[in-house]
Amino acid sequence: MRWKAISKPEQKLVQQLQKELGVSAIIATLLAQRGMHTFDAAKAFFRPQWEDLHSPFLMQDMDKAVDRIHAALEEDEAIMVYGDYDVDGTTSVALMASFLAEKTTKITPYIPDRYTEGYGVSYQGIDVAKAKGIQLIIALDCGVKAVDKVAYAKEKGIDFIICDHHLPGEELPQAVALLDPKREDCNYPFDELCGCGIGFKLIQALSERWQEPKENLYPYLDLVATAIAADIVPMEGENRTLSFFGLAQLRQNPRPGIQGFLGALKKPVNITDLVFKVAPRINAAGRMDHALVAVDLLRSKDPTEVKKIAEAIEQFNTERRATDERITKEALDQIKQRKEESFPATVVFAEDWHKGVVGIVASRLIENYYRPTVVLTRSGENYAGSVRSIKGFNVYEALEACKDHMIQFGGHKYAAGLTLKENQLTHFKTAFEKQVEESILPELRTPVILYDLAIPIEEVNHKLYRIVEQMAPFGPKNMRPVFCSTNCVDSGQSKVVGKDQSHLRLSVQTPNGPLIGIGFSMAKHYDYIKSGGPFDLLYTLDENEWNGSISLQLKIKAIRPKEPA
């Protein structure tokens, strides 16, 4: 890996923040790197307020959406709440369906089947709505490009309200209201909300129209925080404020369906817990069964029902893990058998691979072979799959260059999906590998690990950790700070740990005594460290609790032995 420092702010700005805030140069630098250049900005950063949220009525079409829903409730119309099958979509449906269920019993949650309907608004879903006598569909986390589908629904007498955060196409669907801050004609001050975030702005607007207290909205914020964490949207602006209050809700009064996945945490729940404990399990329902199972879990207040659904989802997640591990192994074997280890890109296929996990498998393969990756399997008469890229390489543009060898594709810079005919596979593989080889820059072939700041190891202490923790919630645009310390040496107490002795429990010598760090899958460095040679570290700060005692701990991200002079 290449180690690369994030650009340092001007020293004058750092000194100004130090003086105004009364903080160390380390904290002032971290704040300046995150765009906090004044006392007021830093205060707002450390202490998000409810009043930081923008008025939902600043969003284009919000008045129309509120009027249409109000009219539907007045006329006792049946409403379908429609969402995607991932975490953002399922939390959105749970949020909107739960909120409206307080006003009417005529609510139908609907999520398309990943395999029979595919992503987004489907004709099948509209037909179901018509059969149920539904007159209004509220689509969340999808719909901004569903021009034909919305027109089809209109022919059947069904209105659409769309809450989406994806980039619109050239033509907008003729919905009653289309809430999407990425619309060119929308002047909403923040355009990085996830689908559930936009759903929340709609219920916020409804609540304000009905003059309800803001406290009525608090119970829905755990869903919003979960969606923000899972959808990897920038952790700034409203996302940060909503996450801050969502985590507070999770710590004080979490809904049973989320609490069950979190278990008995030793520390207060944070964004990382949502990303690694909650999100994969919610996703597993849509991958291995049907995402409506997850919606039922998130909406339920019955402990018996929650326990039953959670156990089923846990089983789905176990199956998902076993499936993606098996397919990853088969894909790696395929690469080796074909002697494709040094190819510019990875393109693998098998008839029986599970369509629900090919995206996960593509990411796993990049961990082994750092290059753009396509994993394909059979889908009916065609082949379908997922594409994942590496940092700095636009895989969407690469696919665009290969479009003659596909039926369709869609996605963005780092992730995409595609469908192709059986007889197109060989040509696509050749074209994609050729396109990557010709367009990828040599420096992109080596993964880069970024760090915020180089500091002497003796600067690490509990006070620094406590202030850094106040910079949470962490996520894109506000990642947990990564520090670099050079010329570290072993205290004499480092050792390998774990069932298979693959992890490193590092003990670094400092003037204040040994400082412990944990490096997962880093036992390969043990012999060098025990030799007494100096080494450089990249790490984040953490606390470790053991037998009731709490100690500062480094979470090691990389170790680099010092080369002899």
Residue pairs with C-beta under 8 A, 6 or more apart in sequence:
1 446
1 447
1 448
1 449
1 558
2 443
2 446
2 447
2 448
2 449
3 448
3 449
3 451
3 484
3 536
3 538
3 558
3 560
4 448
4 449
4 450
4 451
5 450
5 451
5 452
5 453
5 454
5 484
6 33
6 450
6 451
6 452
6 453
7 33
8 29
8 33
8 453
9 29
9 32
9 33
10 32
13 32
13 37
14 25
14 28
14 29
14 32
15 25
15 28
17 23
17 28
17 31
17 32
17 36
17 37
17 42
18 24
18 25
18 28
20 38
20 39
20 42
21 27
21 28
21 31
21 39
21 42
23 31
23 467
24 464
26 453
26 455
26 459
26 464
27 464
27 467
27 468
29 452
29 453
30 452
30 453
30 468
30 471
30 481
31 42
31 45
33 452
34 45
34 471
34 477
34 478
35 41
35 236
36 42
36 45
44 52
45 471
46 470
46 471
48 240
48 241
48 244
48 245
49 241
50 214
50 241
50 245
52 238
52 241
53 204
53 238
53 241
53 242
54 188
54 189
54 190
54 238
56 62
56 201
56 202
56 204
56 205
56 208
57 63
57 205
57 208
58 187
58 188
58 189
59 179
59 181
59 186
59 188
59 198
59 201
60 178
60 179
60 180
60 183
60 185
60 186
60 187
60 188
61 177
61 178
61 179
62 177
62 179
62 201
62 202
62 205
64 176
64 177
65 161
65 163
65 176
65 177
65 179
65 202
65 205
66 202
66 205
66 206
66 209
68 136
68 159
68 161
68 176
68 177
69 79
69 100
69 136
69 138
69 161
69 202
69 206
70 206
70 209
71 77
72 79
72 135
72 136
73 100
73 103
73 104
76 104
76 106
77 106
77 134
77 135
77 136
78 106
78 107
78 108
78 132
78 133
78 134
78 135
78 136
79 100
79 104
79 106
79 107
79 108
79 134
79 135
79 136
79 137
79 138
80 108
80 109
80 110
80 125
80 128
80 129
80 132
80 134
80 136
80 137
80 138
81 93
81 96
81 97
81 100
81 107
81 108
81 109
81 110
81 137
81 138
81 140
82 93
82 110
82 111
82 121
82 125
82 137
82 138
82 139
82 140
82 142
82 143
83 89
83 90
83 92
83 93
83 109
83 110
83 111
83 139
83 140
83 141
83 142
83 195
83 295
84 90
84 92
84 111
84 112
84 119
84 120
84 140
84 141
84 142
84 195
85 111
85 112
85 113
85 114
85 119
85 286
85 290
85 291
86 141
86 230
86 231
86 283
86 286
86 291
87 226
87 227
87 230
87 231
87 279
87 282
87 283
88 141
88 194
88 195
88 196
88 227
88 230
88 231
89 111
89 140
89 141
89 142
89 195
89 291
90 111
90 282
90 285
90 286
90 291
90 294
90 295
90 298
91 196
91 223
91 224
91 226
91 227
91 230
91 282
91 298
92 140
92 141
92 163
92 195
92 196
92 199
92 223
92 227
93 109
93 110
93 111
93 140
93 295
94 109
94 223
94 294
94 295
94 298
94 299
95 196
95 199
95 200
95 203
95 220
95 223
95 224
96 138
96 140
96 199
96 202
96 203
97 107
97 109
97 295
97 299
98 220
98 299
99 203
99 206
99 220
100 107
101 107
101 299
108 129
108 132
108 134
109 292
109 295
109 299
110 125
110 128
110 129
110 292
111 286
111 290
111 291
111 292
111 295
112 118
112 119
112 120
112 121
112 122
112 124
112 125
113 290
114 286
114 287
114 291
114 355
114 356
115 355
115 356
115 379
116 124
117 124
117 125
119 142
119 417
120 142
120 143
120 145
120 146
120 149
121 139
121 142
121 143
121 146
121 149
121 150
122 149
123 149
123 152
125 137
126 137
126 149
126 152
126 153
126 156
126 158
129 137
129 153
129 156
129 158
130 156
130 157
130 158
134 158
135 157
135 158
135 159
136 158
136 159
136 160
136 161
137 153
137 158
137 159
137 160
137 161
138 160
138 161
138 163
138 202
139 146
139 160
139 161
139 162
139 163
139 164
140 163
140 164
140 195
140 196
140 198
140 199
141 163
141 164
141 165
141 194
141 195
141 196
141 199
142 164
142 166
142 195
143 149
143 150
143 160
143 162
143 163
143 164
143 173
143 175
143 178
144 162
144 164
144 166
144 167
144 168
144 169
144 172
144 173
144 178
144 180
144 182
145 166
145 168
145 169
145 173
146 162
146 173
147 169
147 171
147 172
147 173
147 174
149 173
150 160
150 162
150 173
150 174
150 175
151 173
151 174
153 159
153 160
154 160
154 174
159 175
159 176
160 173
160 175
160 176
161 175
161 176
161 177
161 178
161 179
161 202
162 173
162 175
162 177
162 178
162 179
162 180
163 179
163 180
163 195
163 198
163 199
163 202
164 178
164 179
164 180
164 195
164 198
165 180
165 181
165 182
165 192
165 193
165 194
165 195
165 197
165 198
165 233
166 180
166 182
167 182
168 180
168 182
168 183
168 184
172 178
172 183
179 198
179 201
179 202
180 186
180 198
181 188
181 190
181 191
181 192
181 193
181 198
182 191
189 237
190 237
190 238
190 239
192 233
192 234
192 236
192 237
192 239
193 201
193 233
193 238
193 239
194 227
194 228
194 231
194 233
194 239
195 227
195 231
196 223
196 224
196 226
196 227
196 228
196 231
197 224
197 227
197 228
197 233
197 238
197 239
197 242
200 217
200 220
200 221
200 224
200 242
203 217
203 220
204 217
207 214
207 216
207 217
218 245
218 249
219 249
219 253
219 255
221 242
221 245
221 246
221 248
221 249
222 246
222 249
222 250
222 254
222 255
222 258
223 246
223 255
223 298
224 242
224 243
224 246
225 242
225 243
225 245
225 246
225 247
225 249
225 250
225 271
225 274
225 473
226 246
226 258
226 274
226 278
226 279
226 282
228 235
228 239
228 242
228 243
228 246
228 271
228 475
229 243
229 271
229 274
229 275
229 278
229 279
229 475
230 274
230 275
230 278
230 279
230 282
230 283
232 475
232 476
233 239
233 475
233 476
234 475
234 476
234 477
234 478
235 243
235 271
235 473
235 474
235 475
235 476
235 477
235 478
236 477
236 478
239 475
240 473
240 478
243 271
243 473
243 475
244 473
247 268
247 269
247 270
247 271
247 473
250 258
250 262
250 269
251 268
251 269
254 262
254 269
255 298
255 301
256 300
256 301
256 303
256 306
257 297
257 298
257 299
257 300
257 306
257 309
257 310
258 278
258 298
260 306
260 307
260 310
261 277
261 278
261 281
261 310
262 269
262 273
262 277
262 278
263 277
265 273
266 545
267 543
267 545
270 472
270 473
270 474
271 472
271 473
271 474
271 475
272 474
280 317
280 320
281 313
281 314
281 316
281 317
282 294
282 297
282 298
282 313
283 320
284 313
284 316
284 317
284 319
284 320
285 291
285 292
285 293
285 294
285 297
285 313
285 316
286 294
286 356
287 316
287 320
287 354
287 356
287 357
288 316
288 317
288 319
288 320
288 323
288 356
289 312
289 316
293 309
293 312
293 313
293 316
294 313
296 305
296 309
297 306
297 309
297 310
297 313
300 306
300 309
320 356
320 357
320 360
323 354
323 356
323 357
324 357
324 360
324 361
324 364
327 350
327 353
327 354
327 357
327 358
327 361
327 375
328 361
328 364
328 365
330 350
330 353
331 348
331 350
331 361
331 365
331 375
332 365
332 368
334 348
334 350
335 341
335 346
335 348
335 365
335 369
340 346
341 369
343 371
343 433
344 371
344 433
344 436
344 437
344 440
345 371
345 372
345 373
345 374
345 432
345 433
345 436
345 437
346 362
346 365
346 366
346 369
346 371
346 372
346 373
346 374
347 373
347 374
347 376
347 428
347 429
347 432
347 433
348 365
348 374
348 375
348 376
349 375
349 376
349 377
349 383
349 385
349 425
350 377
351 377
351 378
352 377
352 378
353 361
353 375
353 376
353 377
354 377
355 377
355 379
355 384
358 375
358 376
358 377
358 385
358 386
359 375
359 386
359 388
359 415
359 417
361 375
361 386
362 373
362 374
362 375
362 385
362 386
362 387
362 388
363 373
363 388
365 373
365 375
366 373
366 388
366 390
370 390
370 445
370 446
370 447
371 390
371 436
371 445
372 387
372 388
372 389
372 390
372 393
372 395
372 398
372 432
372 436
372 440
373 387
373 388
373 389
374 385
374 386
374 387
374 418
374 432
375 385
375 386
376 383
376 384
376 385
376 418
376 420
376 425
377 383
377 384
377 385
378 384
379 419
381 422
382 407
382 419
382 420
382 421
382 422
383 419
383 420
383 421
383 422
383 424
383 425
384 417
384 418
384 419
384 420
385 417
385 418
386 415
386 416
386 417
386 418
387 395
387 399
387 409
387 411
387 415
387 416
387 417
387 418
388 395
388 414
388 415
389 395
389 413
389 414
389 415
390 444
390 445
390 447
391 414
391 444
391 447
391 448
392 441
392 444
393 436
393 439
393 440
393 444
394 413
395 411
395 413
395 414
395 415
395 416
396 411
396 412
396 413
396 416
397 439
398 432
398 435
398 436
398 439
399 406
399 409
399 411
399 416
399 418
399 432
401 431
401 435
401 439
402 428
402 431
402 432
402 435
403 409
404 431
405 420
405 424
405 427
405 428
405 431
406 418
406 419
406 420
406 424
406 428
407 419
407 420
407 421
407 424
408 418
408 419
409 416
409 417
409 418
409 419
410 416
410 417
410 418
411 417
420 428
449 482
449 538
449 557
449 558
450 482
451 482
451 483
451 484
451 538
452 481
452 482
452 483
453 481
453 483
453 484
454 483
454 484
454 485
454 486
455 483
455 484
455 485
456 485
457 485
457 488
457 508
457 510
457 515
457 537
458 510
458 511
458 512
460 483
460 485
460 510
460 515
460 541
460 552
460 554
461 512
461 552
462 552
464 541
465 541
465 542
465 543
465 552
468 480
468 481
468 541
471 478
471 481
472 480
474 480
480 540
481 540
481 541
482 538
482 539
482 540
482 557
483 538
483 539
483 540
483 541
484 536
484 537
484 538
485 536
485 537
485 539
486 534
486 536
486 537
486 562
487 534
487 535
487 536
487 562
488 508
488 509
488 534
488 535
488 536
488 537
489 508
489 509
489 532
489 533
489 534
489 535
490 506
490 507
490 508
490 509
490 529
490 530
490 532
491 507
491 508
491 509
491 514
492 507
492 509
493 507
493 514
494 504
494 505
494 506
494 507
494 526
494 529
494 530
495 504
495 505
495 526
496 502
496 503
496 504
496 505
496 523
496 526
497 503
497 504
497 505
498 523
501 523
502 520
502 521
502 523
503 518
503 519
503 520
503 521
503 522
503 523
504 518
504 519
504 522
504 523
504 525
504 526
504 529
504 556
504 559
505 516
505 517
505 518
506 516
506 517
506 518
506 519
506 529
506 554
506 556
506 559
507 514
507 515
507 516
507 517
508 514
508 515
508 516
508 517
508 537
508 554
515 552
515 554
516 544
516 551
516 552
516 553
516 554
517 537
517 539
517 553
517 554
517 555
517 556
518 544
518 553
518 554
518 555
518 556
519 525
519 556
519 559
520 556
522 556
522 559
525 535
525 559
525 561
528 535
528 561
529 535
529 559
533 561
533 562
534 561
534 562
535 559
535 560
535 561
535 562
536 559
536 560
536 562
537 554
537 556
537 558
537 559
537 560
538 556
538 557
538 558
538 559
539 554
539 555
539 556
539 557
540 554
540 555
540 557
541 552
541 553
541 554
541 555
542 552
542 553
542 554
542 555
543 550
543 551
543 552
543 553
544 550
544 551
544 552
544 553
